[in-house]
Amino acid sequence: MSIDQTARTAERLPEREPPASVGAPFELLESKLRSPIPRRGAVPRQRLVRRLAGSREVPVVAVFAGPGYGKTTLIAQWARADERPFAWVSLDERDNDPVVLLSYVACAFDQVEPIPPAVFEALASAGTGIETVLVPRLAAALSMMQIPSVLVLDDVHVLRNRACVDAIATLVSHLPAGSQIALAGRAEPKLPLARLRAQGDAMDIGAVDLAFDTPEADVLLRESGVHLPETNVVALVEHTEGWPIGLYLAALSMEAGGE
C-alpha cells in the first residue's frame, strides 16, 4: 500500500466525540486530541519514517531531543504514512493529574475503538483509586482492543507526577499486538526505558537522528527561497550540526539579505 493510500485510509476513519461522561471533573480540550497536520512545505523525513514503519514489533518509540528538532512533525508524517489510526494526546502541565491524563488517554483511544463505559464511569467518580481501579480498568480495556493503533504522547517531558508516569508504564505493558506508544519530548520521563531497551522493546530516535543531512537541508533552504551550491549547504549543515530550526533561521537570514 502506498503512502498516499495509507493516508487516505487514515482519513476515512470516523472522528468520534469524546464521551460526555468524562466531562464532570474538568472540561476536555478537543484540540489536545487532534493529530497535527504536517505544515505545508515541511521537509519529508523519509529515512526516519521508513525506520518508524519498520518498528511495529517494538511497543515503545521514544523520540527525545531539544526544541526545534521537528519531533512532532516527524510523528505527524509517520501517522500520515501508516495505515493504523493514531490516538494523539498533546500534553501540558495540567496533565500532571492522573485523572486528567487518563481521561485524555481514554478519550484518544475511544476515537479509535469504543472504550467500555465502566472506564469513563470510574474516571468521573470522585475518590476512585488510581492504582487500584483507574489504571487497571483502562489497561484491561486497552489489552482487549482489536484495532492496532499508535498512542502518541507529545511533550511527555512535562509529566513529573509519579502516579502519571507509573500509569503510562502500566499501559505500555498491556499494549495489544500491533499497537505502540510513541513518546515525544525534550527529555525522558522517569519511565523504565532502560529495561525496555535492554529487552528490545523500545526504539530511540534522538537529536543525532533528527538532525538534517545535506539533501534535507537543501530542500529546506530551497523551500525558503534560498539556493546555495552544495559545498555551501554542506558547510551550513556542519555549522548548525543539522539542527533544523538553526538551518531554518539561517535560511530566513539569507532570504532577508543577511548572508
Secondary structure, DSSP 8 states (H G I E B T S, - for coil): --HHHHHHHHHHS------GGGGSSS---GGGGS-----TT----HHHHHHHHTTTT-SEEEEE--TTS-HHHHHHHHHHH-SS-EEEEE--GGGGSHHHHHHHHHHHHHTTS---HHHHHHHHSTT--IIIIIHHHHHHHHHT--S--EEEEETGGG---HHHHHHHHHHHHT--TT-EEEEEESS--SS-HHHHHHTT-EEEE-HHHHS--HHHHHHHHHHTT----HHHHHHHHHHHTT-HHHHHHHHHHHHTT--
